[in-house]
Amino acid sequence: MRILGINAVFHDPAAALVVDGRIVAAAEEERFTRRKHGKRPVPFSAWELPERAAAWCMESAGIRPSELDAVGYSYDPALVDHQLGGLDPSWEELRTTYARRSPGFLRTALPGLDPGVVHFVPHHVAHAASAALASPFGDTAVLTADGRGESTSALAGEYRDGKLEELATQRLPHSLGLMYEEVTEHLGFARSSDEYKVMALASYGRPRFLARIRDRIRATGDGGFRTDRIDWNELVAARPPGGEFRPEHADLAASVQQRLEEVLLELATWLHARTGQRDLTLAGGIALNCVANTRLHAEGPFERIWVQPAAGDAGTALGAALQLAAEAGEPAEPMPGADLGREWTDEELESWLRQANVGYERPDDIAATVAEALAADRIVAWFHGRAEFGPRALGHRSLLAHPGHPANLDRLNEVKGREQFRPVAPMVPAERAGELFTRGPLPSPYMLFVHDVRPEWRDRIPAVTHVDGTARIQTVDAAAEPLLARLLAEFDARTGLPAVVNTSLNTAGRPMVDDPRDALECFGSAPVDLLAIGPFVVWRR
């Protein structure tokens, strides 16, 4: 079967294509439109269809819209309760009407599509399928949590033989994701966008407000939880966007982060007792909280945890397609990796370079050339292979740097226009990761856990060692990523360090670079020393 998955209702519009149970392509609309998270001015921000992403997914597989057997839309308007407390009924009605009419909108966007093949998949079921059915585990427990779906904010259950049994759901307005969004906004960041900044800021604070929020944010012992209203101003005055950071801001972030981890541990313990499964899969925006994921791994009852790399709402496009495939009796193949987006041939890349009228070279060994530049403390923009699906740069659209110089953290944050408290991450050969890092699960190919940096390595790789002694690592498997593995080996041969700084190839407020034009624009506007694009290099003059 040829099944297209669509996410379009809230943010992160995306499309994914599954053919005969195999994930063929997946992409976020922001990579095409250059609007981060698919956001337009209100009220249109929630209603962007992933037209270009869907068209590309099908084009890449040679499939026409008329040849699709099914389209999974990751939201079911029939499940919306417009009277739920804390929600705006008129806004919900508009949102639901849009979703209800989506088959007609999709027919317009994808000429030839039969609207009758469009099926609504509940939002959290799509999240669950994106994790459990794409994982390498087979039968598994699954936990999803985010801001909200139709009328719920979380789902706990298990998949057996490709079939989901829902064991618990959490009704709105109680939501761990919405609670975290409130704190994000209170601390002066962009809601539904900058939650990861709160997680990073938490490392600089003490959880001194924890006792005052524990009775307001708590698990209920039945697979659910409560997030009763908190007046955050009673704890800490709001920080205006762009305002000065004070210690109490970090303390609030630390308190909320720790309480989130505690509640997730209770939910996972309940789920393990109900299922007896050894494995847990995670999705939903909360699953992008790599600090919480690591605590679940270290202290929770499950032996193994797998997090879908596009765990936010973009991933529900993939989950909707996988869920329909499972319901049709097609077993899903495990996710082959996060590199599911666009790519260009060497000839196409060279044509772009000629059109841009930039001087370029084709070295005999791109890995050695880049390793030499990194060893000389150059910053490298790295563009290689298929683009990543999800928010993490995993060595296909990355900024690379030397991890041994502490100034490179500030340097990269200045390149990207980010807050200086934000960490950058290391990539490391999978077979060497245990020498440098401990505590988190290995391998860790998707940067979705944090690991403790071993004490003897903290002074050797200071640029990637966060203030709390951790690093959000990416392990590189030479069989899956031979070019990246060679780059790391060449850098190690020159420096004695088997790790390289890896952060996303973009600047503040912009989506990750996706196509060659994006790469050239970013290289032209940011203080980067070298652009490595396919087999070619462009040096800054």
N, C-alpha and C positions, 0 to 999 in steps of 0.2 A: 504494500500500500504506500501511496505517496501522500504524506500528511504535512500540512503547513501549520505551525503554531504562531499565534499572534498575541502580543501584549500591547494594550493601547489605552486602558482606562485612566490610570493615574499618571505615573511618570515612568521613565525608562522604556519607551516604546521599542519593541524589538520583534524580530521574526526568526523562526527556526524551521528547518526542513528535516523530516525524518522519512527515510525510504526503506521499507522492509525491515523496520526496527533499528536501522542504523542512522546515527546522527550525521547528516551530510554537511549542513551549513547552519550557521547562526550568526546574527549580527544585530547590533543596536542602531536605531535610526539616527542617533546623535552623531555617529561616525560619518554619516552621509550629509546631514543637514548642518553639522557643526554647532548645534544647539545642545548644550550639556543637559543631560537627563531628559531631552526632548521638550524642554520648557520654553514656552512662548509667554508673552504677557497674559496675565489673567484676563478673561476666564478660559483662554484657549490652551493653557499649559497641559491640562489633563487629557486633551482630546486629539493628540497628534497620532495619526495612523502611521505605522511603519511601512509606508508605501515603497520607499526605495530599498529598505532592507529586505522586504518580502520579494520584490521583483528580482533583486540580486540573488537571493537564495535559490529561487527557481531557475534563473538564468544559468547559475553556476552548475546546476544539475541537468540542464537541458530539458526542463519541464515547463509546459505552458499551464496557465491557470485552469484551463478547461480539463487538464489531465489530472488535477488533484482529486484524490478520493475523499479527503476530509480536510477541514480547517478547524483547528481548535482555538477558541477565543477564551483567554484565561480570566474570565469573569462571567458570572451567571446572574443576570439582572433579576431573575425570579427569586433569588435568595435575599434580596435587599429588603431591610425593614426600615422604612423611612421615619419611623417614630422612635428610633433608638435615641436614648439620652445623649446629649453632647454633640449631636450632629445637626446640620442645617437641613431641614426637610426639603426646602426648595432647591438647594444645591444638589442634594442626593437625587431628586427627581430628574434634574437636568442630566446628571451623570448617568443615571440608569437609562434614560431615554436614548442617550447616545449609544450605550452598549446594546440596547435592544435593537437599534437600527443598524448596528455594525455590519450585518450581512449585506445590506444595500450599499453601505459605504465601501465595503471591500469589493463588491462587484464593480463599482465605479473605478476604484484604484487599480484593480487587477482585471482588465477587460477579458471576458470569456469565462470568468469564474461563475459557477452555479451557486447562488446563495443558499440552496438547499443542502449543500455539503458543510455549511458552517454549524459547528456545535459549541455550545457554551460549556466550559469546564470551570467548576468553582475555583476561585482564586487560590485557596490554600491547598486544594487537591492538586492544582497545577504545580504549586511550590513543592508539595510532597513528592509528586512524580518526578520532578526535575532532579531531586536528590536520590531517591530510592531506586528508580528505574535506570538512572544514568550511572549509578555507583558500581564498583566492582564486586559487591557483596552478595547479590542474590537476595534471599529473604533477609529482611532488616527492619528494625524499628526506625521510625522517622518522626522528627520534631520540626515544625515550622513555626516561626513567629516573626511578625513584622508590625507595621503600623496598623493596617487594616485590609480586609478584603470586603466582601459584600456586607456581611453583618458580624463577622468574626475577626479576631486578630491572631489566632494561633490554632494549630491542629497537632494532635499527638496520635500516632497510630502505628501500624506495621503493615508491611507488604509481604505476602506469602504467595508464591507462584504468580507474581505479577498483579495480584489483587490487593487493593487497599482495604483494611479494616480501620475505620475511624474509632478511636477509643475515647477521645476527649476533644472538645473544641472550646474556645473561649469567646463568649459573646462580647461585642462592644457595649459600652464605651471603654471597657477595661482593655488596656493594650500596653505591652512593654515598649513597643515601637513608638507609639504616640507619646508615651511618657518621655522616652529618650529624645524625641523630636522637640518636645517642650523645653527640655533642658538645653538642647542645642541652640534653640532660638534665644533662650534666656541668657546664654553666655555670648551672644552676639554673632553667632554663626548662622548660615543659611539652613533653614529647616528643610527636611527631606533631601538633604544634599551633603551637609557637612558633619554628620554624626561621627564620622571617623576622627574628626578633630577633637571631639570631646574625649574619645578613647585615648588619643595621644596626650591630651592635656592632663588626663587623670594621673599619669605617671609622675607628674610634678607636685601632686597634692597629697594631703592626708585625709582619710575618710571620716572627718570629724563630725559630719552631719548624719552619719549612718544610723545612729540610734533614733534620730528624729524622723527618719523616713521608713524605718522597717515596718511599722504597723500600717503604713499607707500603701506600701508595695510588698505584696506577700503572696505566696502560694497558698492554695486552699485545700490541698491534700487529696484532690480528686482529679488531678491532671490540669486544673485551671489555676487562675490567680486573680488578684484584685489590684488595681492601680487607682486608688482613691485620689481625689483631687488634692494637689499640694500647691500652696501659694509659695512659689520659689522665692519671692521677694522677702518672705519672712526669714528665710535662711541667708540669702545673699542678694544684694541689689543687682538688678540686671546690668550686664555690660552692653553698652551701645555698640553696634557694628563698627569695627575699626577702633574701639576704645582701648584703653590701657588694660592689660591683664594684671590682676592682683592675686595674691596667694589664695584668697577665699574662692576665687573662680576655679582654681585647680582643685581646691578642697571639695567643692561641690561636684565637680566632674569625677573625682575619686570616689566620693560617697555613692553617687548614682551608679557608677560603673561596678563597684563592689556589690551593691544590692542586686543589680541585674545578674551578676554571676551567681549569687546565692540562690536566687529564684530559679534560674535555669538548672542549677544542680538539683534542686528539689523536684523540678518537673522531670528531669532525666531519671532520677531515682524512682519516681512513681512509674514512669514508662517502662523501665527495666523490670520492675516487679510485676507489671501486668503482662509483659511479652516474653520475658525470659530470653530475649535475643542477645547475642554477644556483640552485635554491631549496631551502630546508630548512624543515621544520615541526617544532615541538617540543611535547611534552606530557609529563605525569607531574609529580609534585611538584617535581622538580629544575627543571623549566621555569618555576616561579614565582620562581626566583632571578634577579631582573632584572639584577643586577650581572654574573652569568655570561652571561646572554643578550646583554648589550651587548658583552662581550668576544668572544663568538662572532661577533657582527656586525662588530666592528671589526677583528679579527685572523684570523677564520676564512676558509675558502675559498669560502663560498657568497655569492652576490650579494645574495640577499634571505632574510630569516628571518621566519616568522610563528609566533606562539605563541597557542595556543587559550586564551581568557581564563579558562576554568574548567579549567586544566591539571591540577589535582589530581584526586583520585579521584572527586569529583563529576562531572567531565567524562567519566568512562568510561561513564556512563549515556547521554550523547549519542553517544559513540563506538560503543557496542554497537548502538544503533539505526541509525546511519549504516552500520556494517559490514554488518548484515543487509540494509539497503536496497541496498548495492552488490552484495552476493552475489546479490540477486534481479534485478540488472540495471537498477536505478533510479539514474540519475546524481544525485549530491547537488548541491544548490544551495549556494553559499558562505554561511557564517554571516552573517546580516544585521546582527548586533550582539550585545552581551551583554545587552541589555534583553529578556529572554525570560520574565520572571516575572510576578507578579500586578500588576494595576492596578485603579483604581477610578474611576468616573465622578465628575464634579463634584457631582452630586446625592448620591451615596453619601458623598463626603467631607464635605459640609455636614451630612448626617445624623449622622455621627460627631461633628462639632464641637458640634452641638446636644446630643447625648446627653452629651457630656463637660461641658457647661455652662460652656464657656469663651467669653470675648469674642473675636470674630473680625471681620475685615473682608474685603471683596473689592475690592482696588484696581483701578483702571482698567488698570494696567500692572504685572503682578507682577515682571517683570524689572527695571523701573526702581525699584520700591519696594525690592527686595532689594539692588540695586546701591547705592542711597542708604544703606541700613543698613550694608552692608559698607564703604562709603567712610567712614562714621562710626565704623568699628572695632567694629561689632557682630558677634557670632557668630551664624550663621544655620543652622538645621536645614532642609534642603531635601528635600522629598518630592514627586517628580514622575514621572508615567508608570509604565512597567513596571519592576519590580525587576530588578536585575542578577543574572545567573547567574555565580557565581564569587566570589572573595574581594575583588575590588576595587570600591570605590564609584566609579561613573563618571558622576556627575551626576544620579542618580535617587534615591539614598538617601545623601545626603552632608551633612557639616558643612562650611560655607564660612566663610572669613575673609579679612582683608586680608593680602596677602603682604609688604607693605612695612614691617611692624612686627616686629622680631626677637622681641619678647616673645610674639607670638602662637603661636610653637612651644610654649613652655612652657605657655601658656594652654590650648591645645588638648589637650596631653597631660594637663593637670590635669582638664579637662572629661571626658576619656575614661578617666582613671585609669591612664595608661600610663607606662612608664619614660621619663625625660626624654631619653635618647639616641635615641629613636625619631624619625625624620623625618616630616614631612608633605609632601604633594605638590601641585604646581600643575596647574590646567587652563588651557589656552591655546588661542586660535584656531589652527587648523591652518595658516592662511596666515601667521601671525605667528611661529610656533614657531622658525623658523630665525634670527630676529633675536635671540632670547634664549638659545637652546640650540644646542649642537653635539655632534658625535661619535656620538650614538645615531641610530637610524633614524627617519625622518620620512615619513609621519605615524606617530604612536604612540598609537592610540586606547584602548589597554587597560591602560596603566600597567605594562607588562611589560619595559621597558628603562629604564636610567638614561641621562641626558644630562648633559654638562658645561654648567654655567651660564656663559655668556660673562662674562669678567671685568668688563665695564662694567655688567653687570646684577646682580652678586652683592650689592652694597650696596643696590640698589633693591628686590630681592625676597628679603631675608635669611631670612624665615620659612620659605621652601621650599628654601633652599640648604643642603644637608647639609654636615657638617664637612669632607668631602673635595671640596667644590665641585661636587657633582652634584645632580640632581633627577630624581625618577621622574615624568615628565610624562604628562599626558593631553592629546592634541590633540583639539580639538572641530571637527568638520566641520559647517558651517552647514546643509548640505542634510540631514544625518542628524539633527542636534540644533539646530533653529532657536531654541528657547527659551533653551538654554544659550548659544548664540552671541550672542543679543541681550543676555543678562545680562552676558556678558564685554564687549560693546561699550559698554553703559551704564556699567559700572564703569571702563572705560578712559577714557570721556569725563569722568568725575569725578576720576580720580586720575592719569591718564597711564600706568597700568599695565595691560597687556593680559593679565593673569594673575590667578587667584584661588586661594587655598588650598582644596584639596578633600581631605577625609579621610572615612572611612566614618562613617555615622550609627549609632553604637552606643557603649556604654561597655565597659570592660574585662570580659572573660569572657562577654560577651553576643554573640549573633549580630547581624549587621547588621539594622537595622530593616527590616521588610517591609510590614506592614499599618498602617492608620491608628491602631489601638490602640497598636502598638509606638511609633509616632512620638509620640503624645501622652504615653505613659509616659516616653519618653526625654526629651522636652521638659520634663515636669514634674519630673524628678529630676536633671537636669543643668543647670549654669549657662549656659544658652543664651539669647540675647536675643530671637530671633525664630524662629518656626516658619512656614515657607512650605510649605503643603500644598495641592497643586493650585493653583487660582487664589486661594486664601485665605491670609491671614496672621493669626498669633496673636502678640501682643506680650507679653513677660513684664512683669507689673505691678511 
